[in-house]
Amino acid sequence: MGIRKKTNKSPPVFSHEFIIQNHADIVSCVAMVFLLGLMFEVTAKVAVFFVTVQYNVTITTNEGPDETSINFFHHGLKDLATVFFYMLVAIIMHAIMQEYVLDKINRRMHFSKTKHSKFNESGQLSAFYLCSCVWGSSILVSEHFLSNPASLWEGYPHTLMLFQMKFFYICQMGYWLHALPELYFQKTKKEDILRQLVYISLYLVQIGGAYLLNLTRLGLVLLVLHYFVELVFHVSRLIYFSNENNQAGFTAWAILFVLGRLLTLSLSVLTVGFGLAGSEQGLDLASGNFNVLIVRITVLAVICVTQAFMMWKFINFQLRRWREHAQAQSMKKKPVPTKSKSSKKEKANGVNGAVTSNAADSPRARKEKSS
């Protein structure tokens, strides 16, 4: 008997399988290059563009007996380097979450392939939405945006941001950019790629648009609202995977989803349609003022189309669920046909109700006595 060769050989270096299996280590090495660059004077000037938040502006105020200095930030082209670095960080965090949390739960629960991919998606997004909701809510409270809704449009353009606000947007864009290479790293099915690309593009367009058009305050409020509704959905799906009889979370999500769409449209129309219409008008790229009619109409159109698209997907999802539920209920109520005793006798005596010649009508042949 020959010796059995090992089949679990490591894939060739730089092959697709090698990159997929070791992508977290490769990305960690790339991120480490930028961090090590900060330690040397020659490379620090370049590395700092990737690691730290750029475009710092210090403003001194004379309120009170002492002067206070506040650091503000505005956006620029150097932010692309910072977004790229934090995209690498998001890939590393994604891999850590997958390996040390989700994979361990998957091995215990023994999910099917379909549930496995959906569980991973909901697990990753639940962690991200939870962190973003807590972080965004803390900014809203500290900046008093909720207690003073007029601050969403007063003083536009909002070119200057505090560190937390700018870093929040940098991390948001970095996270949704990292979702693009993750389609390759996670071996996403071809039929799911289009769906993933659509909602990743919607996030990038609207977050980037709010950032570039200096609508960061409105964008922050809408993001926190949207993320909270999505958090409820993905947590409900995680609970459903552990116990399929527990579907109460989906009912709460359906109500919150509709309310979220109404609040999003109301805040958008109030801020862009009415608030900015009464502010200073004009298009000035140097000062960051984009308060002109065509820009406001475009912003409202993008928001309205996105909300309508989401509502259409939601209605189709609910109709499919109700159809499947009704079909399952009809299958339970459908009576099972029972066989009567007479039919059993008929089948015992003949085939299809016809009595055969070898049945009970024909007497048994007596055995002849042996002489």
C-alpha positions as CSV (number, residue, x, y, z in Angstrom):
1,M,0.0,0.0,0.0
2,G,1.5,3.3,-1.1
3,I,2.0,6.3,1.2
4,R,-0.8,8.8,1.0
5,K,0.4,12.3,0.0
6,K,-0.8,15.3,1.9
7,T,-3.5,17.3,0.1
8,N,-3.4,20.4,2.3
9,K,-0.4,22.0,0.6
10,S,0.0,25.8,0.9
11,P,-0.9,27.5,-2.4
12,P,1.8,29.0,-4.6
13,V,3.0,32.5,-3.6
14,F,1.1,35.4,-5.2
15,S,-1.6,33.0,-6.5
16,H,-5.2,34.0,-6.0
17,E,-5.7,31.5,-3.2
18,F,-2.5,32.6,-1.4
19,I,-3.6,36.3,-1.5
20,I,-7.1,35.4,-0.2
21,Q,-5.8,33.3,2.6
22,N,-3.1,35.7,3.7
23,H,-4.7,39.1,2.7
24,A,-4.9,40.3,6.3
25,D,-1.1,39.7,6.9
26,I,-0.2,41.3,3.5
27,V,-2.4,44.4,4.3
28,S,-0.9,44.6,7.8
29,C,2.6,44.7,6.4
30,V,1.6,47.6,4.0
31,A,0.0,49.5,6.9
32,M,3.2,48.9,9.0
33,V,5.3,50.5,6.3
34,F,3.4,53.8,6.8
35,L,3.7,53.6,10.6
36,L,7.4,52.9,10.4
37,G,7.7,55.8,8.0
38,L,6.8,58.2,10.9
39,M,9.9,57.1,12.7
40,F,12.4,58.5,10.2
41,E,12.8,62.1,9.2
42,V,13.2,61.4,5.5
43,T,9.9,59.5,5.2
44,A,7.9,61.2,8.0
45,K,6.8,64.0,5.7
46,V,5.1,61.6,3.4
47,A,3.9,59.1,5.9
48,V,2.1,61.7,7.9
49,F,-0.3,62.3,5.0
50,F,-1.6,58.8,5.4
51,V,-1.7,58.4,9.1
52,T,-2.8,61.7,10.6
53,V,-5.8,64.0,9.7
54,Q,-4.7,66.9,7.5
55,Y,-5.7,70.6,7.0
56,N,-5.5,71.8,10.6
57,V,-6.7,75.3,11.3
58,T,-6.3,76.9,14.7
59,I,-8.8,79.6,15.8
60,T,-8.3,81.7,18.9
61,T,-11.3,83.0,20.7
62,N,-11.5,85.7,23.3
63,E,-14.5,84.5,25.2
64,G,-14.0,84.7,28.9
65,P,-11.0,86.1,30.8
66,D,-8.5,83.8,28.9
67,E,-7.9,83.2,25.3
68,T,-8.7,79.7,24.1
69,S,-7.4,78.0,20.9
70,I,-9.6,75.5,19.1
71,N,-8.4,73.2,16.3
72,F,-10.6,72.9,13.3
73,F,-10.1,70.9,10.0
74,H,-11.3,71.3,6.5
75,H,-11.1,68.9,3.5
76,G,-8.7,68.7,0.6
77,L,-6.9,66.3,-1.8
78,K,-4.6,65.0,0.9
79,D,-7.6,63.4,2.5
80,L,-7.4,60.7,-0.2
81,A,-4.2,59.4,1.3
82,T,-5.7,59.3,4.8
83,V,-8.8,57.5,3.5
84,F,-6.5,54.9,1.8
85,F,-4.7,54.2,5.1
86,Y,-7.8,53.8,7.1
87,M,-9.2,51.5,4.4
88,L,-6.2,49.2,5.1
89,V,-7.1,49.4,8.8
90,A,-10.7,48.5,8.0
91,I,-9.5,45.4,6.1
92,I,-7.4,44.3,9.1
93,M,-10.3,44.8,11.6
94,H,-12.6,42.9,9.2
95,A,-10.2,39.9,9.2
96,I,-9.8,40.0,13.0
97,M,-13.6,40.1,13.5
98,Q,-14.0,37.2,11.1
99,E,-11.3,35.0,12.5
100,Y,-11.7,35.4,16.2
101,V,-15.5,35.9,16.5
102,L,-17.6,34.9,13.6
103,D,-15.7,31.8,12.5
104,K,-15.8,30.4,16.0
105,I,-19.6,30.9,16.2
106,N,-20.0,29.4,12.7
107,R,-18.1,26.2,13.8
108,R,-20.4,25.8,16.8
109,M,-23.7,26.5,15.0
110,H,-23.0,24.4,11.8
111,F,-24.7,26.8,9.4
112,S,-25.4,25.9,5.8
113,K,-23.4,27.8,3.1
114,T,-26.2,30.3,2.5
115,K,-26.7,31.0,6.2
116,H,-22.9,31.1,6.7
117,S,-22.4,34.0,4.2
118,K,-25.5,35.9,5.6
119,F,-24.3,35.4,9.2
120,N,-20.9,36.8,8.3
121,E,-22.4,39.8,6.5
122,S,-24.7,40.6,9.4
123,G,-22.0,40.0,12.0
124,Q,-19.6,42.4,10.3
125,L,-22.2,45.1,9.6
126,S,-23.7,44.9,13.1
127,A,-20.3,45.6,14.7
128,F,-19.7,48.5,12.3
129,Y,-23.2,50.0,12.6
130,L,-23.1,49.8,16.4
131,C,-19.7,51.6,16.6
132,S,-20.8,54.2,14.1
133,C,-24.1,54.9,15.9
134,V,-22.4,55.3,19.3
135,W,-19.7,57.5,17.8
136,G,-22.0,59.6,15.7
137,S,-24.5,60.1,18.5
138,S,-21.8,61.3,20.8
139,I,-20.8,64.0,18.2
140,L,-24.5,65.0,17.8
141,V,-24.9,65.4,21.5
142,S,-21.6,67.3,22.0
143,E,-22.3,69.6,19.1
144,H,-26.0,70.2,20.1
145,F,-27.2,69.4,16.6
146,L,-30.3,67.6,18.0
147,S,-31.3,70.3,20.5
148,N,-30.9,73.0,17.8
149,P,-32.0,71.6,14.4
150,A,-31.5,75.0,12.8
151,S,-27.7,74.5,13.2
152,L,-28.0,72.0,10.3
153,W,-28.3,74.9,7.8
154,E,-27.3,78.0,9.8
155,G,-23.8,79.3,9.1
156,Y,-23.5,77.3,5.8
157,P,-21.0,76.5,4.3
158,H,-19.7,74.4,7.2
159,T,-16.2,74.2,5.9
160,L,-14.6,73.9,9.4
161,M,-15.0,70.7,11.3
162,L,-13.8,69.5,14.7
163,F,-11.4,66.6,14.8
164,Q,-14.1,64.0,15.7
165,M,-16.4,65.1,12.9
166,K,-13.7,64.9,10.2
167,F,-12.2,61.7,11.5
168,F,-15.7,60.2,11.5
169,Y,-16.1,60.9,7.8
170,I,-12.6,59.7,7.0
171,C,-13.3,56.3,8.7
172,Q,-16.7,56.1,7.1
173,M,-15.3,56.5,3.6
174,G,-12.4,54.1,4.5
175,Y,-14.8,51.4,5.6
176,W,-17.0,51.5,2.6
177,L,-14.0,51.6,0.3
178,H,-12.6,48.5,2.0
179,A,-15.9,46.7,1.1
180,L,-14.8,46.7,-2.5
181,P,-11.7,44.5,-2.2
182,E,-13.5,42.4,0.4
183,L,-15.8,41.1,-2.5
184,Y,-12.6,39.4,-3.8
185,F,-11.2,38.4,-0.4
186,Q,-14.5,36.8,0.7
187,K,-15.1,35.0,-2.6
188,T,-18.5,36.6,-3.0
189,K,-20.9,34.8,-5.3
190,K,-21.4,36.3,-8.8
191,E,-25.1,36.7,-8.2
192,D,-24.5,38.7,-5.0
193,I,-21.8,41.0,-6.4
194,L,-24.2,43.4,-8.2
195,R,-26.3,43.8,-5.0
196,Q,-23.2,44.5,-3.0
197,L,-21.8,47.0,-5.5
198,V,-25.1,48.9,-5.6
199,Y,-25.3,49.6,-1.9
200,I,-21.6,50.2,-1.5
201,S,-21.8,52.8,-4.3
202,L,-24.8,54.5,-2.7
203,Y,-22.9,54.8,0.6
204,L,-19.8,56.2,-1.0
205,V,-21.6,58.7,-3.2
206,Q,-23.8,60.1,-0.4
207,I,-21.1,60.2,2.3
208,G,-18.6,61.7,-0.1
209,G,-21.2,64.1,-1.4
210,A,-22.0,65.4,2.1
211,Y,-18.3,65.7,2.8
212,L,-17.4,67.6,-0.3
213,L,-20.5,69.8,-0.4
214,N,-19.9,70.8,3.3
215,L,-23.2,69.3,4.3
216,T,-21.5,67.3,7.0
217,R,-24.0,68.1,9.8
218,L,-27.0,67.0,7.8
219,G,-25.0,63.9,6.6
220,L,-24.1,63.0,10.2
221,V,-27.8,63.1,11.4
222,L,-29.0,61.0,8.4
223,L,-26.2,58.5,8.8
224,V,-26.9,57.9,12.5
225,L,-30.6,57.5,11.8
226,H,-30.0,55.1,8.9
227,Y,-27.3,53.1,10.7
228,F,-29.6,52.6,13.7
229,V,-32.4,51.1,11.5
230,E,-29.9,48.8,9.8
231,L,-28.4,47.8,13.1
232,V,-31.9,46.6,14.2
233,F,-32.2,44.6,11.0
234,H,-28.9,42.8,11.2
235,V,-29.2,42.1,14.9
236,S,-32.6,40.6,14.2
237,R,-31.2,38.4,11.5
238,L,-28.4,37.2,13.9
239,I,-31.1,36.3,16.4
240,Y,-33.1,34.6,13.7
241,F,-30.2,32.4,12.7
242,S,-29.8,31.2,16.3
243,N,-33.6,30.7,16.8
244,E,-35.8,30.7,13.7
245,N,-39.0,31.0,15.8
246,N,-37.9,34.4,17.1
247,Q,-38.9,36.9,14.4
248,A,-40.1,39.8,16.6
249,G,-37.1,41.8,15.6
250,F,-38.1,42.0,12.0
251,T,-41.4,43.5,12.9
252,A,-39.7,46.2,14.9
253,W,-37.3,46.8,12.1
254,A,-40.2,47.1,9.5
255,I,-41.8,49.9,11.6
256,L,-38.5,51.7,12.2
257,F,-37.6,51.4,8.5
258,V,-40.7,53.2,7.4
259,L,-40.3,55.9,10.1
260,G,-36.6,56.2,9.1
261,R,-37.5,56.9,5.5
262,L,-40.0,59.6,6.5
263,L,-37.6,61.3,8.9
264,T,-34.9,61.2,6.3
265,L,-37.0,62.9,3.7
266,S,-38.4,65.4,6.2
267,L,-35.0,66.5,7.4
268,S,-33.6,66.7,3.9
269,V,-36.4,68.8,2.6
270,L,-36.3,71.0,5.7
271,T,-32.6,71.6,5.5
272,V,-31.9,71.6,1.8
273,G,-35.2,72.8,0.4
274,F,-36.1,75.5,3.0
275,G,-33.1,76.1,5.3
276,L,-30.5,76.6,2.7
277,A,-32.9,78.5,0.4
278,G,-33.0,81.3,3.1
279,S,-29.2,81.3,3.6
280,E,-26.5,83.1,1.5
281,Q,-26.8,82.1,-2.1
282,G,-24.0,81.6,-4.5
283,L,-21.4,79.2,-6.0
284,D,-17.9,79.9,-4.6
285,L,-15.5,77.0,-4.8
286,A,-12.8,78.9,-2.8
287,S,-15.1,79.4,0.2
288,G,-16.9,76.1,-0.2
289,N,-20.3,77.6,-0.9
290,F,-22.5,75.4,-3.1
291,N,-25.8,77.0,-2.2
292,V,-27.3,77.3,-5.7
293,L,-30.6,76.0,-6.9
294,I,-29.2,73.3,-9.3
295,V,-27.0,71.8,-6.5
296,R,-29.9,71.8,-4.0
297,I,-32.2,70.1,-6.5
298,T,-29.6,67.5,-7.3
299,V,-29.0,66.8,-3.6
300,L,-32.7,66.4,-2.9
301,A,-33.2,64.3,-6.1
302,V,-30.4,61.9,-5.0
303,I,-31.8,61.5,-1.5
304,C,-35.4,61.0,-2.8
305,V,-34.4,58.5,-5.4
306,T,-32.3,56.5,-2.9
307,Q,-35.2,56.5,-0.4
308,A,-37.6,55.4,-3.1
309,F,-35.3,52.6,-4.2
310,M,-34.9,51.4,-0.6
311,M,-38.6,51.5,0.0
312,W,-39.2,49.5,-3.2
313,K,-36.7,46.8,-2.1
314,F,-38.4,46.8,1.3
315,I,-41.9,46.3,-0.1
316,N,-40.7,43.4,-2.3
317,F,-38.9,41.9,0.7
318,Q,-42.1,42.1,2.8
319,L,-44.3,40.7,0.0
320,R,-42.0,37.7,-0.4
321,R,-42.0,37.1,3.3
322,W,-45.8,37.2,3.5
323,R,-46.1,34.9,0.5
324,E,-43.7,32.4,2.0
325,H,-45.5,32.6,5.4
326,A,-49.0,32.1,3.7
327,Q,-47.6,29.1,1.8
328,A,-46.2,27.5,4.9
329,Q,-49.5,28.0,6.7
330,S,-51.6,26.5,3.9
331,M,-49.3,23.5,3.9
332,K,-49.9,23.0,7.6
333,K,-53.7,23.3,7.3
334,K,-53.9,21.0,4.3
335,P,-55.6,17.7,5.4
336,V,-53.7,14.5,5.0
337,P,-55.7,11.9,3.0
338,T,-56.6,8.9,5.1
339,K,-57.2,5.4,3.7
340,S,-60.5,3.7,4.7
341,K,-60.8,0.1,5.9
342,S,-62.9,-0.9,2.9
343,S,-60.3,0.4,0.5
344,K,-57.7,-1.7,2.3
345,K,-59.9,-4.8,2.0
346,E,-60.4,-4.1,-1.7
347,K,-56.7,-3.7,-2.3
348,A,-56.1,-6.9,-0.4
349,N,-58.7,-8.8,-2.5
350,G,-57.8,-7.3,-5.8
351,V,-56.1,-4.7,-7.9
352,N,-57.9,-1.3,-8.3
353,G,-61.1,-2.7,-6.8
354,A,-61.3,-5.7,-9.3
355,V,-61.3,-9.1,-7.5
356,T,-58.9,-11.5,-9.1
357,S,-59.5,-15.2,-9.7
358,N,-56.9,-16.1,-7.1
359,A,-58.7,-14.2,-4.3
360,A,-61.2,-15.3,-1.7
361,D,-63.9,-16.2,-4.3
362,S,-62.0,-19.2,-5.5
363,P,-61.8,-22.1,-3.0
364,R,-58.6,-23.5,-1.8
365,A,-57.4,-26.6,-3.5
366,R,-57.4,-29.5,-1.0
367,K,-54.3,-31.4,-0.6
368,E,-54.5,-35.0,-1.6
369,K,-54.0,-37.5,1.1
370,S,-50.9,-39.5,0.6
371,S,-51.6,-43.1,0.3
